[in-house]
Amino acid sequence: MDIGINVAHFAYSFAIALGFTNVIIIGQDSAFNESGKSHADVSNFTFRDEEKVQHEAVKLDVLAYGKMGFVQTNIEWDEFRKRLEVLFLSHPSVNFYNATEGGAFIDYTIEIPFKEVLSLCKDKKQDYIFPNTLSLNRQNKLLKKTLILLQEDYLELNTLSQKAKNILEILQNQKEPINEHALNIIFEFNELLDKASILQSFMYKPLFYHSRGFFNVSLYQDPQDALVKYIDFLKIFLEITSLSLESMENSINKYKNILKL
């Protein structure tokens, strides 16, 4: 199952996997409102000034909900919207109802008010049994399990990052444009990246695949420039992993504080 690049994409993929034919979308603005704000404040989860970060990203104008004019979004939200559209287009048998009633227009959805879509989809009333609250002991076990997974991911990504730094230093000191020794170093590192479990996610894999693509094309079309292209890739890789490692480290510390470790 496609886990998506975030919780929203995963939720829709999960609903599809469970066999639901009606999926209601709500709160997917993917755009700024008239006062320049959007979404709930998620700074507590991202450990950064989220509003500042979103406004620093490249902005664009896109079609608004209901195709009524245009709204301003940023490049990250626009990519989020496009990937949603690919997911929805890929499942024509599922009705995706966009009940956000604002924000950016999302293609391959049926735009409808939330109250109206609930009336449309309601069935006979069912009794729901709410699950019991998790005991404190069970909560701690789950938190510890999550912490262990985070620490394992951090260790793997940090190892790759350190390796990339060493390779970058070697390649930047390379006097010849490209040679067999440099190629061996590059191909060995590429193999490590391909096998790294943390880089198999929907978020990392396409990003680094396309970045490395410039090197692969250059290697056959313009070998003299191939080294420069791979150095550029390593710089991108290090910048992204640095941000990821910082976020993961903050998360690890938060979990440790909660668990009093």
Residue, then its C-alpha position, 0 to 999 in steps of 0.5 A: m500500500d502507498i503510505g503517501i508523503n504525509v498523514a493525509h495521503f496515507a489516510y486516503s490510501f488506507a480508506i481505499a485499501l479498506g474498500f470504501t467507495n465514498v471518501i470525504i475530504i475536509g480541511q484540505d485548503s492547501a492555500f493561504n486565506e485572505s489574512g495570509k494564514s492557513h491550517a491549524d498551528v502544527s508547530n508543536f509537532t514540527f518543532r518550528d515556526e510553521e507559519k514563517v516557514q510556509h510564507e518563506a516558500v515560493k508562492l504561486d496563484v492557483l485555481a480556487y475551490g469551486k473554480m471561483g477565481f484564484v488563491q495563493t499557495n506555496i510550492e509545497w502545498d501545490e505539490f501536495r495537491k498534485r499528488l492528491e490528484v494523482l491518487f484520486l485519478s488512479h482510483p476512478s471507482v471511488n467517490f472523493y467528496n471535497a467538503t473543504e468549502g474553500g482553499a485550492f481547487i483539487d481536481y478529480t473530486i466532487e465539491i460539495p458542502f460537508k452537511e450535504v455530503l453527510s446526508l447523501c452518504k448516511d445509512k442506517k444508524q449503527d451502534y458504535i462501541f468505543p475502545n477502552t482507554l489505553s492504560l498508562n503502562r500500554q501507552n508507555k510501551l507504545l511510546k517506547k516502541t516509537l522511540i526505538l524506531l525513531q532512533e534506528d531511523y536517525l542512526e541509519l540516516n546519520t550514517l549515510s549523511q556522514k558517508a556523504k560528507n566524506i565522499l563530497e570532500i573527496l570529490q571536491n578535491q578531485k583534480e580530474p573531472i571524472n575517473e574510475h576511482a571517483l566512479n567506484i566511490i559514487f556507485e558504491f554510495n548509490e548502492l548504499l542509498d538504494k538499500a537504505s530502508i529509511l530512503q524507501s519512503f514515498m517522500y525520500k525515494p523520488l526526491f533522491y532518484h530524480s536528483r541522481g538522474f541529472f548525474n546519470v544523464s550527464l555521465y553518458q551525455d557529458p562525462q566531463d560535467a558528471l562529477v559536478k552534477y554528483i557534487d550538486f546531488l550530494k549537497i542537496f542530499l546533505e541539506i535535506t538529511s540535515l533538516s530531517l536529522e534535526s527534526m528527528e533529534n527534536s522528536i527523540n528528545k520530546y519522547k524521552n522527556i515524556l517517558k522521563l528517560 
